[in-house]
Amino acid sequence: MRIPPRWFNNFNYAVEKYRGQDFTEDLFNHGIFTVNLGKGDSLGIIISTENTNGKDAHALLAKESLRRQSLLNGQPDDETLQQLVLAADQFIVKRGADLKTVIAGYHWFTDWGRDTMISLPGLCLSTGRYADAKKILAAFASSVSMGMLPNRFQDNGEAPEYNNVDGTLWYFIAVYKYLQASNDKKFVLHEILPVLKDIIEWHYK
């Protein structure tokens, strides 16, 4: 059975109103679908803004389960710690095809320089995700402008915002922590150190 889509108009959000933001919105209900399942049946559902042709929900779930399990390999057999490792994983996302970044907070924020650098040691280094830490440091290194790290990447591909100083200083600390944890001198000396020197030059000026 399928109930067709419907619009619900003029919803008011008290928190958004309190914050001085747009607080009135129309909501779209895509409809209601019902399916009868017998004993032992399973139903896979994919909801996406992208084309899902050729994708199988059960296969995707199995793949994601294996990926999450791989994050726990080498971790102590401690349930609380394992939950924290998986929780940390939710904030590490792709930036472009090859780099990574950290989402400052769902659902209000994208990636912020200060928040990323403060959280990087806990999210990546203490969990053994050195490759992700490296990609995050590289992503921000490529966006340094006039000695400043971007404080915020915009949602829709607009130019980054450069409006803080301490985020850049936290970057130095994150690089140092990464070097201590990974001993990846080649990456730090050849790719990151020139960026750090340029930042110091700009601050000196």
Sequence and secondary structure as in RCSB ss.txt:
>XXXX:A:sequence
MRIPPRWFNNFNYAVEKYRGQDFTEDLFNHGIFTVNLGKGDSLGIIISTENTNGKDAHALLAKESLRRQSLLNGQ
PDDETLQQLVLAADQFIVKRGADLKTVIAGYHWFTDWGRDTMISLPGLCLSTGRYADAKKILAAFASSVSMGMLP
NRFQDNGEAPEYNNVDGTLWYFIAVYKYLQASNDKKFVLHEILPVLKDIIEWHYK
>XXXX:A:secstr
 EE  EEEEEEE HHHHHTTS  EEEEEE  EE     TT        SS  TT  HHHHHHHHHHHHHHHHTTS
 S HHHHHHHHHHHTTEEEETTTEEEE SBTTTB  BHHHHHHHHIIIIITTT HHHHHHHHHHHHTT BTTB  
SB  TTS   B   SHHHHHHHHHHHHHHHHH  HHHIIIIIHHHHHHHHHHHH 
